[in-house]
Amino acid sequence: MKLRALIFPLVLVTPFVFAAAAEPTRPLIPLIAAAQVAPLCESGLADLRQRVAAMVALPPERAGDVAVVLDTWNRLQIALQDVEGPFDILSNVSPDKATRSAMETCLVELSQFETDLNQNAIVYAQFKGITPRDAIETKLRQDVLDRFEDTGAALAPEKQARLKVILKQLEELGQTFARNVRDNSTQLVFSAQEVIGLPVDYLARAKRDDKGNYLLGYATPEYLPFMEYADDAEARKRYQAAYTNRGTVANPPLLKEAMALRQELAGLFGLPTYADYAIRRRMAKTPAAVFTFLDEVQAAVTELEKKEIDELRAFKAETLKTALADTRIERWDAAYWQQKLKKARYNVDQNALRAYFPTPAALAWIMDVSSRLYGVSFTRVDVPVWHADVQYYDVFDTKSAQRIGGIYLDPFPREGKYGHAAAFGIRGVSTLAQRTPVSVLVTNFNRTGLSSDELETMVHEFGHVLHGVLSQTRYVSQAGTRVERDFVEAPSQMYEEWARRKESLVSLANFCSPACPVVDDAMLTRLTAAHNFGRGLRYGRQLLYARYDMNVYSVTPALKSADPLEIWNTMEAATPLGHVAGTEFPGQFGHIMGGYSAGYYGYMWSEVLALDMLSAYKDKLMDPAVGQRYRQTILSRGGELRGAEMVRAFLGRAPDSKAFFDEISGQRLH
């Protein structure tokens, strides 16, 4: 039986088919057409409101019973997720624009429902009144109380009302911001002269107009190779500017409005900035701790970044036979000259690496690696999907032979699809409700093969998928990646190492058909050296993103501006590569419009923990004993414990930052 290739016609489904108390059949993402969205949303919200009313109406003896309150809450959260989860993923990947738009409208209504729920004084009082029976219930109770208080449950009525309006506006702004990026189908026109240097297979796939010009858009497989291989610097400059501005002129004002709303939100709680509001629930606790961390990163990485730029300048001058004093590395030059230098110095060509990492083989390989490490298996199943490219797999625990979850893979770019790489944990586990999880891997890879950088990205996002489907939490509110924002990236960042080491990479060729080259010791040495060059530039950029995010949501007097473009232009201009006039990077920086607002620092904060946890494997990445211990102490626990507690349990000691600072300063060899 072949995979379903078309979305329409679709059968009408209710969102509650997605859930089942004992799961007699596997839970799948329902395929929903645009006309079905509003009635499904309405019926889903009606059911959710009835559930809240029933919880509010619990008699005193049951409202004070911890088992009753937590079970009722768990079932309510499951019902909410069974509406929200499918709508969230399909609003990002459905090929039908009308469907995506209709789902966004419903997601705003669901956000409003959650705000109402989290401001419900009776439910809040129920949670305050219960006595947990163990550490898991204690953590859940505190998480729920934090959520209620963050949504204004303890505020005066007039502040609650204003907060509700702010949260609705932020949801709408975030959706519009993301849509402006996702739906931008602009195609740039490049002449045959401007694409000299690009790989033959790239040019063969590219669209062309009737004059023979090349038509290129903003999909990752189009943009990144162009910036690495196109010899024409002016063409790279034009493409880089357009790509950076792909959020359109509409987005920077949306970000400015979100900044003001979040600052006002913090004021409702008596806090000086939104950063204070957001970070107080995270590992870092305070903005001051974040800024101290970023200062330490800057001290470690700045000189390495400058050194690498000097090396690129010298290489460019030597290659072009120009005077070093007259040679500059511009922002649109960095990827191109890094690629040239790595080819000359290490004999590493990112495009040539695609022969080593064919995309279908790479996906099969990472599932095999995960199987051997964590004691699970993945079985392909033909199910209805939203696009012919999408694949579904059941996930089984090897020891018990039980199905423990399911994953969807949506690997290739298409118009209107979410434009980056991400894992969507759209259905969380609850052992109490006999509920299994579902996660979706969404990427935009070259159909033929991956570069080593793209292989790392794939492994990183698959790490998030595993965090979702290997979770075995009692309550859905603590399932999978529902951990502190500055811990959530740690498991995935640790997993990136498996894309760089021989123990794991050696088996990738087993999945190639036809045969592909094997990564041998000599190739691995060159790949490692090539990966290590550019660390200064890479972490320098991450530092800029994190500082910008913190400055946007701290709005310190020293910045002298609350305009996101002015803040960015000033900060980027102070970096070694400077600012490119006319570019508006903040207009497509979706992280800080959504869940990573005052949280982008979490990528590097998490990497401290990731590289430290990696030490438990020593030099045996494929050791299943360590993998099983990691599965049980980190992945299966979801958010049942604080991140620091889980890391301590896995390592048997407090976390240490040495490996991270060795990495960003160029002292780590792997």
C-alpha positions, 0 to 999 in steps of 0.5 A: 500500500502506497503512502497517501499522496494527496490531502484532499478529499479528506474525511471529517474527523473530530480532534478527540479521536486523537486521544484514547484512554486505552489506545486500542489503535495508534493515535495519528494526526488527523488530516483537516481541511480548511472548511472543517477547522472552525467547527472542529475548533468550536466543538473542541473548545466547547468540550474543554469549557465543559471540563473546566466547569466540571472541575470548578464544580467538584465538591469540597471533599473531592476538590481537596483530594490530590488524586482527584485534582491531579487526575482531573487536570491531567485529563483536561490538559490531554483534551486541550493538547488533542485539539491544539497539537494537530492544529499547531503542526498543520498550521506549519506544514499543511500545503493548503494556505487556507487551512494554515490560516484557519488553524491560526485563528483557532490557535488564538482562541485556544490561547485565550482559553488557556489564559482564562483557565490559568486565571480561574480562581477556583482551580487555582485555589484547588491546587493551592489546597492539595497536599502532594504525595511524592516529589513528582506531584510536588513538582507538578503542583508547583509548575501549575501554580507558577503557570497560574501566577504567571498568567495573573491568577493572583493579580487584581481583576483589572490587571488580570483583564489587561494581561488577558488582552496582552497575551491575546495580542502577543499570540496574534503578533507572533502568528502574523510575524511567522506567517510573513516569513513562512509565506514569503514566496519571493524569487530572486533572479540571477543570471548565468554569470552570477551563479558561476561556482555553484555545483552542477547538481544545484543548478540542475535543480534550480528553476529558470525563467524563459530567458535562462535566468535562475529563480531562487527563493528562501528555502535553505537548500537554495540559500545556503549553498549559494552563499558558500559557492557563488563566486560573484560577491555582489550576487551573494550580497544581494541574496544575503540582504534579501534573505535577511529581510525576508520577514518583510518591512511589516515585521520589525514594527510587530517586534517593537509592539511585542517588546512594548507589550511584554514590558507592560506585562512585566509591569503588571507583576511589579517587575522592572523588565520582561527579562526579569519576568521570563527568567525567574522560572528558569535555571538562570533565575535572574537577568544578571546571571545571564549577563554574567554568563554572556560576559564569560562567553565574550571573554572566551570567544572574541579573540578567536573570532577575530583570529578566524576573520584574519585568517580568512582575510589572509586566505582571500588576499592570497587567493585573489592576489590582492594586498592584505591591507586592502582586503576585507571579509564582508558579512556576505563573504564569510560562508564563501571564504570559509568553504574555500579555506576548508577545501584548500586546508582540510580538503573538505567540500560541504557539497561533496559530503552529500555523497557520504550522507544521502538524506534517506540513508541519514534518516535511517541511520539516526534511527538505527543509532538511536535504536542501539543506544536506547533500546528502541526500534522504529517500524515504518507504517503507511498511514494518511499523511498531509504530503507525499514526502511525509513518513510515519514510524511506530516506536517500540521498546525493544525489551518489552516489545510494546509500542511506546510512541510514534514519529512523523518525518517531514524532511523536504522544503515546499512552499508555505511550509515552516522554513527551518528545522524543528521538532514538534512534540504535538502529543505528550505521554501520560502513563496515568492515562495510558497515553503514548506520545507523538513527535514530528520532525520538520526539516528542509533538507536537500533531497539528495544528501546532507552536508556535515552541518546539515547532518548535525542539524538533523541529529540535533532535531532528532534529539528533540524527537527522542526527548518527546517519544521516549518520555515516560512521565505520569502527567502530560504537563511534564511530558517530553521537552516540557522542561526549563527553557534553558535546559531544553536544548541540552539533550539535542546539543549533546546528540550532535556529537554522534554526527561527528564521531567515527563510532557512530558515523561508520555505520551510515554507509550501511543504509546507502543504496546505491553504495556511498563512501565510508567516513574513514579515519582520514576523512574524520580527521579532516571533518573535525579540523574543518568543524573546529575552524569557524568556532569563533565566528559561530559562537560570536554570532550566537553571542550576538543573538543572545545579547540582542534578545536580552537587550530587547527585553531588558531595554536598559537605559544604556541602549538609548532606544526601544526600537528593535532595529536601532538596537540591532544595528548598533550591536551588529555594527560593533562586531568584527564583521559589522552591520550591512546597511539596509538589512533588517535581521530582527524582522525574521528572528522568530525565536524572540517573538515566540518561546525564546523571548528573553531565552535565546541565551538558553542555547549556549546555557544548555550547551554547557550541560550538553558537553558536560553530560557527554563526558559520561560516555567517555570515548564510547559513544555507542555504549548502550549501558550509558545510553540506557542510563541516559534514557532513564535519568534524562529522556524518560523523566521529561519535566518531572525534575528540575534540569539541574537535578536530572543532570546531577543524577546522570553524572553523579556530580554537579555540572561543570562548564569546562568542556563548554569553554574549551569548545568555544575558545578552540581548545577542545579537540573532538 
